[in-house]
Amino acid sequence: MEGNSTTSPEVAHLPLWLRVSGVIVFVGSAILSARLIWEQTVWTWERGPQMVGFSLAHGAGAILLLFPLLLLIWLAVVVGLTVRSLIKRNPIAPVRWAALTLAISLLVVGDLPEGFWERVFISRMAASPYAGELFRDAAYAGDLSAVRGFISHGVPVDSIDHLTWETALHAAASGGHILTIRYLISKGANINALDRFGDSPLELASSRGHSAAAEFLAGRGAERIRGDDAQRQKALGDETREEMEKLSPGSTTWHR
């Protein structure tokens, strides 16, 4: 009937400038995420523990580090506009929902906890020539899931870090992680292993103020052993020299 016709509400589209800026910040953030994931996976099992983002921050790619913040600002603006459109009961273009989903997903990926990718690729990490160092770092962080993964994939419980000669038990004691200490001991870790400085796990736990971890180790027969001054001076000099040798000529990638 004439006079009863209705018009459909206008579909809400983002302004052109917001669409263009969204593409730019999304691409930049995606490139940054891909680079950091690459460092935490391929570079890590090929080159050993990484200072993730170090080489990126000290090169031309440093600008990429700004993109997650820009993406967050863009997301906040788009969410605000979307809420306003919903209040006005204007339909939202499907492409906007897709853009919001992608932006949120990218921010979540960029905020994944440290060690996530190591656990995902644990079999490859355990097969790395640097498995001892990676195993030690996981123990120092108290990442029991990764520690279990290294053990289950055949990494010996008393593997050492080639630089410090520390075992995973040394590292767990340094970090005061009792659950990790308990697990390593249950797997047969040498409770009185000595690192390059001549220190035992109990010495590291005690000297770093982790009294609960020290008591736990002592209660299982650990001895507090500390290297003498001559051994410590030699170890310090050797560590410094070997660490410098890890840098290939012209490289900007530092290990740990």
C-alpha positions in Angstrom: 0.0 0.0 0.0 1.2 3.5 -0.8 2.5 5.3 2.3 3.6 2.1 4.0 6.9 1.5 2.2 10.0 1.2 4.3 13.6 1.9 3.6 16.4 -0.4 4.8 18.8 1.3 7.2 22.1 2.3 5.5 25.0 -0.1 5.9 27.7 1.4 8.0 31.0 1.7 6.2 34.3 3.0 7.6 35.7 6.3 6.2 38.2 5.8 3.4 41.1 7.2 5.5 40.4 4.7 8.2 40.3 1.8 5.8 43.6 2.8 4.2 45.3 3.4 7.5 43.9 0.0 8.7 45.5 -1.8 5.8 48.9 -0.1 6.5 49.0 -0.8 10.2 47.7 -4.3 9.8 50.4 -5.2 7.2 53.1 -3.6 9.3 52.0 -5.5 12.4 51.8 -8.7 10.4 55.3 -8.3 9.2 56.6 -7.6 12.7 54.8 -10.7 14.1 56.2 -12.9 11.3 59.7 -11.6 12.0 59.5 -12.2 15.8 58.0 -15.6 15.3 60.8 -16.4 12.9 63.4 -15.4 15.6 61.7 -17.5 18.2 61.5 -20.5 16.0 63.9 -21.0 13.1 66.6 -18.6 14.3 66.4 -20.1 17.8 66.9 -23.7 16.8 69.6 -22.7 14.3 71.5 -20.1 16.3 70.6 -20.7 19.9 68.7 -18.6 22.5 67.9 -15.2 21.1 67.4 -11.6 22.4 64.2 -11.5 20.5 63.9 -8.2 18.5 67.4 -7.1 19.2 68.6 -7.0 15.6 65.3 -5.5 14.5 65.4 -2.7 17.0 69.0 -1.8 16.0 68.3 -1.7 12.3 66.1 0.0 9.7 63.2 -2.3 10.7 62.9 -0.6 14.1 59.9 1.3 12.8 58.0 -1.9 12.7 57.9 -1.9 16.5 55.5 1.0 16.4 52.8 -0.8 14.4 51.2 -2.9 17.2 50.5 0.4 19.1 49.1 2.0 15.9 47.0 -1.1 15.4 45.7 -0.9 18.9 44.7 2.8 18.4 43.1 1.9 15.0 41.2 -0.9 16.7 39.9 1.4 19.5 38.6 3.9 16.9 36.9 1.2 14.8 35.3 -0.4 17.9 34.0 3.0 18.9 32.5 3.7 15.5 31.0 0.2 15.4 29.3 0.6 18.8 27.9 3.9 17.6 26.5 2.3 14.4 25.0 -0.5 16.5 23.3 2.0 18.7 21.8 3.6 15.6 20.8 0.2 14.4 22.8 0.5 11.2 23.9 -2.8 9.7 27.7 -3.3 9.8 29.4 -4.2 6.6 30.8 -7.8 6.8 34.2 -6.6 5.8 34.4 -4.5 9.0 33.7 -7.6 11.2 36.4 -9.4 9.3 38.9 -6.6 9.8 38.1 -6.4 13.6 38.6 -10.2 13.9 41.9 -10.1 12.0 43.2 -7.1 14.1 42.3 -8.7 17.4 43.8 -12.0 16.3 47.1 -10.3 15.3 47.3 -8.5 18.6 46.7 -11.8 20.5 49.4 -13.5 18.5 51.8 -10.7 19.3 51.0 -11.0 23.0 51.6 -14.7 23.3 53.6 -15.6 26.4 57.3 -16.1 26.3 58.2 -19.7 25.5 54.9 -20.4 23.6 56.6 -21.1 20.3 59.3 -23.1 22.0 56.6 -25.4 23.3 54.9 -25.6 19.9 58.1 -26.6 18.2 59.6 -28.5 21.1 60.7 -31.5 19.0 62.7 -29.2 16.7 64.2 -27.3 19.7 65.2 -30.6 21.3 67.0 -31.6 18.1 68.9 -28.3 17.9 72.7 -28.2 18.4 71.7 -25.6 21.1 69.3 -27.9 22.9 71.3 -27.7 26.1 71.1 -23.9 26.2 67.4 -23.9 25.3 66.7 -26.5 28.0 68.6 -24.4 30.6 66.8 -21.3 29.7 63.4 -23.0 30.0 64.4 -24.2 33.5 65.6 -20.7 34.5 62.2 -19.3 33.4 60.4 -22.0 35.4 58.7 -23.2 32.3 58.0 -26.7 33.5 56.0 -27.6 30.4 59.0 -26.9 28.1 61.3 -28.6 30.5 59.2 -31.8 30.4 59.1 -31.5 26.6 62.9 -31.4 26.3 63.2 -34.4 28.6 60.5 -36.4 26.7 62.3 -35.6 23.4 65.5 -37.1 24.6 67.5 -34.1 25.9 69.7 -35.5 28.7 68.8 -34.1 32.1 72.4 -33.0 32.8 72.9 -31.3 29.5 75.0 -28.1 29.9 74.9 -24.6 28.5 78.1 -24.5 26.4 79.0 -21.0 27.7 78.3 -21.3 31.5 78.5 -25.1 31.9 75.3 -24.8 33.9 72.8 -27.7 33.9 69.0 -27.2 33.9 69.1 -27.8 37.7 71.6 -24.9 38.1 69.2 -22.7 36.1 66.1 -23.8 38.1 67.9 -23.1 41.3 69.0 -19.7 40.1 65.4 -18.9 39.4 64.1 -20.4 42.7 61.7 -22.7 40.8 61.0 -25.5 43.2 58.5 -27.4 41.0 61.1 -27.5 38.2 63.9 -28.5 40.7 61.7 -31.3 42.0 61.0 -32.6 38.5 64.7 -32.5 37.4 65.8 -34.3 40.5 63.1 -37.0 39.9 64.6 -37.5 36.4 68.1 -38.1 37.9 69.7 -34.7 37.7 73.1 -34.5 39.3 72.3 -32.5 42.5 75.9 -31.4 43.0 76.9 -30.6 39.4 79.4 -27.8 39.1 79.2 -24.9 36.6 82.1 -23.1 35.0 82.6 -21.0 38.1 82.7 -24.2 40.3 79.3 -23.5 41.8 76.7 -26.1 42.7 72.9 -25.6 42.3 72.6 -25.1 46.1 75.2 -22.3 46.0 73.3 -20.5 43.2 70.0 -20.8 45.0 71.5 -19.6 48.3 73.5 -16.7 46.8 70.5 -15.4 44.9 68.3 -15.4 48.0 66.0 -18.3 47.1 65.8 -19.7 50.6 62.9 -22.1 49.9 64.7 -23.6 46.9 67.9 -23.8 48.9 66.1 -25.6 51.8 64.5 -28.0 49.3 67.9 -28.9 47.7 69.6 -29.2 51.1 66.9 -31.5 52.2 67.7 -33.8 49.4 71.4 -34.0 50.1 72.7 -31.1 48.0 76.0 -29.5 49.0 76.8 -25.8 48.9 79.9 -25.7 46.8 81.5 -22.5 45.6 84.5 -22.1 43.2 87.6 -20.3 44.4 88.6 -16.8 43.2 91.1 -18.1 40.7 88.6 -20.4 39.0 86.0 -17.6 39.0 88.4 -15.1 37.3 89.4 -17.6 34.7 85.7 -18.6 34.0 84.7 -14.9 33.6 87.5 -14.3 31.1 86.7 -17.4 29.1 83.0 -16.6 29.0 83.7 -13.1 27.7 86.0 -14.4 25.0 83.6 -17.1 23.9 80.6 -14.8 23.9 82.4 -12.4 21.6 83.3 -15.3 19.3 79.6 -16.0 18.8 79.3 -12.9 16.7 80.2 -13.6 13.1 81.8 -10.7 11.3 79.3 -8.0 10.4 76.5 -9.7 12.2 74.0 -7.8 14.4 72.4 -10.9 15.9 73.3 -11.5 19.5 72.6 -14.8 21.3 71.1 -14.4 24.7 
